[in-house]
Amino acid sequence: MSKNTIPFINCTDPYHTLQCYNDFMYVYVNGKIVHAREAFISVFDHGFLYGDGIYETLRVYDGAVFKLAEHLIRLFRSASLIGLSIPLNIDHLKIAIYETLIANALRNAYVRLTVSRGKGSIGLDPDLCPEPTIVIFAQEFKEYPKEFYKNGIHLIISATRRNYKKAVSPQIKSLNFLNNILAKMEAKKKNALEAVMLNVHGKLTEGSVSNIFFYKERTLCTPSLECGILDGITRGMIIDLALREGIQVNKGQFTKKDMYSAEEVFITNTTMEVMPVSQVDDQRYIVGNGAKFLRTIYQQEVKAYIAEVKAKGPSLWAENE
Ligand code: PMP
């Protein structure tokens, strides 16, 4: 079947169609690659029943998975924080991801790797689930609209607070996403793309799927991990790149007033990379040189990384050519 005839369904997001799936994709489910229409997990899976599990989102550029090791290390850290033992090691997971990409003939893709507690009787005890469920799917990467990068996007500060870090730590990249979903729903109601949550102390944390940054008095500011955020892989790279370029970085505790009075605001994640913000609530910002510069050097870093991965060969993506 040619790609053009694949019916894309479930595209309800007016901003972006990243999440579209189709029945003709191949999905990795517990060691096997099957058609999406045959890719099932049990209704007794504790990931489905209780949100008991973890995941990673990865981006593939020209056949090479960006920062694969970093994402898998974070996956294993999330697993360890919920006492989940993943039955595959890092190398096996790398192979499973590349096999999924090859099966779908994808070179520029979005990959979602999910590990749930697995199938078990009703009850919260993880010991009810003898075997975790592992699912990997990959879809062609759909670029965000160019206007988002040119003109910036609209954020709100949500009334929904970020999970208290001593309750469900935001460092666990968990399937239990209701906190973020509630914030995102608030954003959608106000025609904003992303919602920034405060923590229980009223300090800025992060977006529903992104980390936040702002420039103030020539310093790049971002909430510290202590505020209760996911340590985004893109965030880490942006901090390192900024420091390398001699930009002062302040990882701290900030209020929404600090962000309102900033000169520039942007958000980061694996799929958006660096996305400028033109509005937070009623406060407007220019899409300035600070965010543009960091986006450019981030993209240069991506290119260099991909070239380095490919130069290492022998390559799995070669089978895809
Ligand atoms: N915070 C949250 C809550 C997220 O879901 C994400 C997306 N994974 C991020 C931050 C950004 O993380 P990364 O840069 O690793 O994609």
Residues whose N, C-alpha, C, O or C-beta is under 5 A from the ligand:
A	BS01	PMP	E206 G207 S208 V209 S210 N211 L230 D231 G232 I233 T234 R235 T268 N269 T270
